């Protein structure tokens, strides 16, 4: 990767890491479900009028919008509002790579290799250590909500892989439009209209800045830049930078919010980041059964190029995900050259054709 693009990848992960601190600040101004609805509203409008129609089927836009926007971010914001620190949230959410691998194995038939299974086990051990630490120093139920948010993120990753959006920004903007009304309805139901109206009446410069950051800087710029990098480089080159997100999240929370991390939490961080790295970057087996969307030519001939290996675990809200599986490329067989006039007059050319032998069969590409 070019140095400027490496710097861009690091900048995006820094933006995503600091985003957890900004969310915590925003939760001091808005109820969590209302805050999430305002975030998606600002990300969708007025962008939906400029990005064109969705380039994937509506079922994928609606499905990802509900699972990612309503379930994942709703659970995350509520969990953080109930006491899970920003730095710990940025760390725990990375377990989504393990959930993605598990759901992909069930839904897409992708067989995890031994290294990936080892990575899952290490990452789950990190979550167990973090749960022990949180159980002695924080609300365990809220911690469970953040883990549930990571599981919903894994489901949305698989849905996004199935959708295979060709335009990351277009997909992200339309996905952002879906959860606005459901989140507003849930906010009125569980948080109450009085709390929502009070938060809107008290809206100040800080509240506006928080909404603009999580909507435009994190969502529009962050995922737009990430999609740009994935269009220029293999996913295996870009995805490892996502492991910097909890690093920036925990360090910015310590610097800006004075959050402290116990030795047990640092141990959990090392296990979780290491496990996610193994889970995300290891090779995966192909699908156990052929996918319905794949077509098999009558006489498949393997191409000489190796298909790109899918990478699980990169941040997926709106970014272009590698194809559902690495489909085998095929090259047509080279056509047999037509015999020349001179060759047609040779005795061999006038000999009746016998059965094809391996030496006489067409050459494979």
C-alpha positions as CSV (number, residue, x, y, z in Angstrom):
1,X,0.0,0.0,0.0
2,X,1.1,3.6,-0.7
3,X,2.2,5.6,2.4
4,X,-0.7,8.0,1.9
5,X,-3.2,5.1,1.8
6,X,-1.7,3.5,4.9
7,X,-2.1,6.9,6.7
8,X,-5.7,7.0,5.5
9,X,-6.4,3.5,6.9
10,X,-4.9,4.5,10.3
11,X,-6.9,7.7,10.3
12,X,-10.1,5.8,9.7
13,X,-9.5,3.4,12.5
14,X,-8.6,6.3,14.8
15,X,-11.9,8.0,13.8
16,X,-13.8,4.7,14.6
17,X,-11.9,4.3,17.9
18,X,-12.6,7.9,19.1
19,X,-16.2,7.4,18.1
20,X,-16.8,5.4,21.3
21,X,-15.8,8.3,23.4
22,X,-18.1,10.6,21.3
23,X,-20.9,8.1,21.8
24,X,-20.4,8.2,25.6
25,X,-20.5,12.0,25.5
26,X,-23.7,11.9,23.4
27,X,-25.4,9.6,25.8
28,X,-25.1,12.4,28.3
29,X,-27.3,14.5,26.0
30,X,-29.8,12.0,24.6
31,X,-31.6,8.8,25.6
32,X,-29.8,5.9,23.8
33,X,-32.4,4.9,21.3
34,X,-33.3,8.5,20.4
35,X,-29.5,9.2,20.0
36,X,-29.2,6.2,17.6
37,X,-32.2,7.3,15.6
38,X,-30.8,10.9,15.2
39,X,-27.4,9.4,14.2
40,X,-29.0,7.5,11.3
41,X,-31.3,10.3,10.4
42,X,-28.3,12.7,10.0
43,X,-26.4,10.0,8.0
44,X,-29.3,9.3,5.6
45,X,-30.5,12.9,5.0
46,X,-29.9,14.6,2.7
47,X,-27.4,12.0,1.3
48,X,-30.2,9.7,-0.1
49,X,-31.1,12.4,-2.6
50,X,-27.6,12.4,-4.1
51,X,-26.4,8.7,-4.1
52,X,-29.0,7.3,-6.5
53,X,-31.2,4.3,-6.0
54,X,-30.0,1.3,-4.1
55,X,-27.8,-1.0,-6.2
56,X,-28.8,-4.2,-4.4
57,X,-32.2,-5.7,-3.7
58,X,-34.4,-4.0,-1.2
59,X,-34.5,-7.1,1.0
60,X,-30.8,-6.7,1.7
61,X,-31.1,-3.0,2.4
62,X,-34.0,-3.5,4.8
63,X,-32.5,-6.6,6.4
64,X,-29.1,-5.0,7.1
65,X,-30.8,-1.8,8.2
66,X,-32.9,-3.6,10.8
67,X,-30.2,-6.0,12.1
68,X,-27.3,-3.5,12.1
69,X,-29.1,-0.2,12.7
70,X,-31.9,-1.2,15.1
71,X,-30.5,-4.3,16.8
72,X,-26.8,-3.8,16.9
73,X,-26.5,-0.1,17.5
74,X,-29.6,-0.1,19.7
75,X,-28.1,-2.7,22.0
76,X,-24.7,-1.0,21.9
77,X,-26.0,2.4,22.9
78,X,-28.2,1.0,25.7
79,X,-25.4,-1.2,27.0
80,X,-23.0,1.9,27.1
81,X,-25.8,4.0,28.7
82,X,-26.2,1.3,31.4
83,X,-22.5,1.5,32.3
84,X,-20.2,-0.3,29.9
85,X,-17.2,2.1,29.4
86,X,-16.3,3.4,26.0
87,X,-12.9,1.7,25.9
88,X,-14.2,-1.7,26.9
89,X,-17.1,-1.4,24.4
90,X,-14.6,-0.8,21.6
91,X,-12.8,-3.9,22.6
92,X,-15.7,-6.2,23.2
93,X,-17.3,-5.4,19.9
94,X,-14.4,-7.0,18.1
95,X,-15.8,-10.4,19.0
96,X,-18.1,-9.8,16.0
97,X,-15.3,-11.5,13.9
98,X,-16.0,-14.7,15.8
99,X,-19.7,-14.4,15.4
100,X,-19.3,-13.6,11.7
101,X,-17.2,-16.8,11.2
102,X,-19.7,-18.9,13.0
103,X,-22.7,-17.5,11.2
104,X,-20.9,-17.8,7.8
105,X,-20.2,-21.4,8.5
106,X,-23.9,-22.1,9.1
107,X,-25.4,-19.8,6.4
108,X,-22.7,-19.8,3.8
109,X,-21.1,-23.2,4.3
110,X,-17.7,-21.7,4.8
111,X,-15.6,-24.2,6.8
112,X,-13.2,-22.5,9.3
113,X,-9.7,-24.0,9.3
114,X,-7.7,-25.0,12.3
115,X,-6.1,-21.6,12.7
116,X,-9.4,-19.8,12.6
117,X,-10.9,-22.2,15.2
118,X,-7.9,-21.5,17.4
119,X,-8.4,-17.8,16.9
120,X,-12.1,-18.2,17.9
121,X,-11.1,-20.0,21.1
122,X,-8.5,-17.4,22.0
123,X,-11.0,-14.5,21.4
124,X,-13.7,-16.2,23.4
125,X,-11.1,-16.7,26.2
126,X,-10.5,-12.9,26.1
127,X,-14.3,-12.2,26.4
128,X,-14.4,-14.6,29.4
129,X,-11.6,-12.7,31.1
130,X,-13.2,-9.4,30.3
131,X,-16.5,-10.7,31.7
132,X,-14.8,-11.7,34.9
133,X,-13.3,-8.2,35.2
134,X,-16.6,-6.5,34.4
135,X,-18.5,-8.7,36.8
136,X,-16.3,-7.5,39.7
137,X,-16.2,-3.9,38.7
138,X,-19.2,-3.1,36.4
139,X,-22.8,-4.1,35.3
140,X,-22.7,-7.6,33.9
141,X,-26.1,-7.3,32.2
142,X,-25.0,-4.2,30.2
143,X,-21.8,-6.1,29.3
144,X,-24.0,-8.9,27.9
145,X,-25.9,-6.3,25.8
146,X,-22.7,-5.2,24.1
147,X,-21.9,-8.9,23.3
148,X,-25.4,-9.3,21.9
149,X,-24.7,-6.2,19.8
150,X,-21.5,-7.9,18.4
151,X,-23.6,-11.0,17.6
152,X,-26.1,-8.8,15.6
153,X,-23.1,-7.2,13.8
154,X,-22.0,-10.7,12.8
155,X,-25.5,-11.4,11.4
156,X,-25.4,-8.1,9.4
157,X,-21.9,-9.0,8.1
158,X,-23.3,-12.3,6.6
159,X,-26.2,-10.4,5.1
160,X,-23.9,-7.8,3.6
161,X,-21.7,-10.6,2.2
162,X,-24.8,-12.1,0.5
163,X,-25.8,-8.7,-0.8
164,X,-22.3,-7.9,-2.1
165,X,-23.0,-4.2,-2.6
166,X,-21.0,-2.7,-5.5
167,X,-21.0,0.8,-4.0
168,X,-20.2,1.1,-0.3
169,X,-21.4,4.7,0.1
170,X,-24.7,4.1,-1.7
171,X,-25.4,1.0,0.4
172,X,-24.5,2.6,3.7
173,X,-26.7,5.7,3.1
174,X,-29.7,3.6,2.2
175,X,-29.1,1.2,5.1
176,X,-29.0,4.3,7.4
177,X,-32.4,5.3,6.3
178,X,-34.1,2.1,7.4
179,X,-33.6,2.2,11.2
180,X,-34.8,5.8,11.8
181,X,-38.5,5.1,12.2
182,X,-38.1,1.8,14.2
183,X,-35.7,3.4,16.6
184,X,-37.9,6.5,17.1
185,X,-40.8,4.1,17.8
186,X,-38.8,2.1,20.3
187,X,-37.6,5.3,21.9
188,X,-41.2,6.6,22.4
189,X,-42.2,3.2,23.8
190,X,-39.4,2.6,26.2
191,X,-37.8,6.0,26.9
192,X,-41.0,8.0,26.7
193,X,-42.0,11.1,24.8
194,X,-41.2,13.4,27.8
195,X,-37.6,12.3,27.9
196,X,-37.2,12.6,24.1
197,X,-38.8,16.1,24.0
198,X,-36.6,17.2,26.9
199,X,-33.5,16.1,25.1
200,X,-34.5,17.9,21.9
201,X,-35.4,21.1,23.8
202,X,-32.0,21.0,25.5
203,X,-30.1,20.5,22.3
204,X,-26.9,22.6,22.3
205,X,-23.7,22.9,20.3
206,X,-22.1,19.9,21.9
207,X,-25.2,17.7,21.1
208,X,-25.1,18.9,17.5
209,X,-21.4,18.3,17.1
210,X,-21.8,14.7,18.6
211,X,-24.5,13.9,16.1
212,X,-22.5,15.3,13.2
213,X,-19.4,13.3,14.2
214,X,-21.1,9.9,14.6
215,X,-23.2,10.5,11.4
216,X,-20.8,12.3,9.0
217,X,-17.3,11.7,10.2
218,X,-17.6,8.1,11.4
219,X,-20.2,6.9,9.0
220,X,-19.9,8.9,5.7
221,X,-16.2,9.6,5.8
222,X,-15.1,6.5,7.6
223,X,-16.9,3.9,5.6
224,X,-16.5,5.8,2.4
225,X,-12.7,5.9,2.8
226,X,-12.7,2.3,3.9
227,X,-14.6,1.3,0.8
228,X,-12.1,3.3,-1.3
229,X,-9.2,1.3,0.2
230,X,-11.0,-2.0,-0.4
231,X,-11.5,-1.1,-4.0
232,X,-7.8,-0.4,-4.5
233,X,-6.3,-3.2,-2.4
234,X,-7.1,-6.8,-1.4
235,X,-9.2,-7.1,1.7
236,X,-6.4,-9.1,3.4
237,X,-4.2,-6.0,3.1
238,X,-6.8,-3.5,4.5
239,X,-8.7,-5.6,7.1
240,X,-5.7,-5.9,9.6
241,X,-5.9,-2.1,10.2
242,X,-9.3,-2.7,11.9
243,X,-7.4,-4.2,14.8
244,X,-6.3,-0.7,15.7
245,X,-9.9,0.3,16.5
246,X,-9.8,-1.0,20.1
247,X,-6.3,0.4,20.5
248,X,-7.5,3.9,19.7
249,X,-10.8,3.3,21.6
250,X,-9.1,2.4,24.8
251,X,-6.4,5.0,24.6
252,X,-8.7,7.8,23.7
253,X,-11.1,6.8,26.6
254,X,-8.1,6.8,29.0
255,X,-7.0,10.2,27.7
256,X,-10.3,12.0,27.3
257,X,-12.5,10.3,29.9
258,X,-9.9,9.2,32.4
259,X,-11.0,5.6,32.1
260,X,-8.7,3.2,33.9
261,X,-7.9,-0.3,32.8
262,X,-7.1,-3.1,35.2
263,X,-4.3,-5.6,34.5
264,X,-7.1,-8.2,33.9
265,X,-8.7,-6.0,31.2
266,X,-5.3,-5.6,29.4
267,X,-5.0,-9.4,29.5
268,X,-8.5,-9.6,28.0
269,X,-7.5,-7.1,25.3
270,X,-4.4,-9.0,24.3
271,X,-6.3,-12.3,24.1
272,X,-9.2,-10.7,22.2
273,X,-7.1,-8.8,19.7
274,X,-4.9,-11.8,19.1
275,X,-7.8,-14.1,18.6
276,X,-9.6,-11.7,16.3
277,X,-6.4,-11.4,14.2
278,X,-6.2,-15.2,13.8
279,X,-9.9,-15.4,13.0
280,X,-9.9,-12.6,10.5
281,X,-6.7,-13.3,8.6
282,X,-6.5,-17.0,8.4
283,X,-7.6,-19.0,5.4
284,X,-11.1,-20.4,5.2
285,X,-12.3,-23.5,3.4
286,X,-14.8,-23.1,0.5
287,X,-18.5,-23.7,0.9
288,X,-19.5,-27.2,1.7
289,X,-22.2,-27.1,-0.9
290,X,-22.4,-25.2,-4.2
291,X,-24.1,-21.8,-3.8
292,X,-27.3,-21.2,-5.8
293,X,-25.8,-18.0,-7.3
294,X,-22.9,-19.8,-8.8
295,X,-23.0,-21.2,-12.3
296,X,-20.8,-24.1,-13.4
297,X,-19.6,-24.2,-17.0
298,X,-20.1,-27.4,-18.9
299,X,-16.3,-28.1,-19.1
300,X,-14.7,-26.1,-16.2
301,X,-11.1,-25.4,-16.7
302,X,-9.2,-23.9,-13.7
303,X,-7.9,-20.4,-14.3
304,X,-4.3,-19.7,-13.6
305,X,-5.1,-16.9,-11.2
306,X,-5.9,-17.6,-7.6
307,X,-9.2,-16.0,-6.3
308,X,-8.9,-13.5,-3.5
309,X,-9.4,-15.1,0.0
310,X,-12.4,-13.7,1.9
311,X,-11.5,-11.9,5.1
312,X,-13.9,-12.0,8.1
313,X,-14.1,-9.5,10.8
314,X,-13.4,-6.2,9.1
315,X,-15.8,-3.4,10.2
316,X,-18.8,-3.9,8.0
317,X,-21.2,-1.2,8.4
318,X,-21.6,-0.3,4.8
319,X,-18.2,-1.3,3.6
320,X,-17.9,-3.5,0.5
321,X,-17.5,-7.1,1.8
322,X,-15.6,-9.7,-0.2
323,X,-17.9,-12.0,-2.2
324,X,-19.8,-14.7,-0.4
325,X,-17.1,-17.2,-1.2
326,X,-14.1,-17.3,-3.3
327,X,-15.6,-18.7,-6.5
328,X,-13.3,-20.7,-8.7
329,X,-12.4,-18.8,-11.9
330,X,-12.6,-20.6,-15.2
331,X,-10.8,-20.0,-18.5
332,X,-12.2,-21.4,-21.7
333,X,-10.2,-24.0,-23.5
334,X,-8.1,-22.7,-26.3
335,X,-9.8,-23.3,-29.6
336,X,-8.2,-25.9,-31.9
337,X,-6.6,-24.1,-34.8
338,X,-8.2,-24.8,-38.2
339,X,-6.0,-27.0,-40.5
340,X,-4.3,-25.2,-43.3
341,X,-4.8,-26.0,-46.9
342,X,-1.4,-27.7,-47.1
343,X,-2.1,-29.8,-44.1
344,X,-5.5,-30.8,-45.5
345,X,-3.7,-32.5,-48.5
346,X,-1.4,-34.5,-46.3
347,X,-2.1,-38.2,-45.8
348,X,-2.6,-37.7,-42.1
349,X,-5.3,-35.2,-42.8
350,X,-7.2,-37.6,-45.0
351,X,-7.0,-40.4,-42.5
352,X,-10.3,-41.2,-40.9
353,X,-10.5,-39.8,-37.4
354,X,-10.2,-42.4,-34.6
355,X,-11.0,-42.0,-31.0
356,X,-9.5,-39.1,-29.1
357,X,-6.4,-39.9,-27.1
358,X,-4.9,-37.7,-24.4
359,X,-2.3,-36.5,-26.8
360,X,-4.9,-35.5,-29.4
361,X,-7.4,-33.8,-27.0
362,X,-7.7,-30.0,-26.9
363,X,-5.2,-28.3,-24.7
364,X,-6.6,-26.9,-21.4
365,X,-6.0,-23.3,-20.5
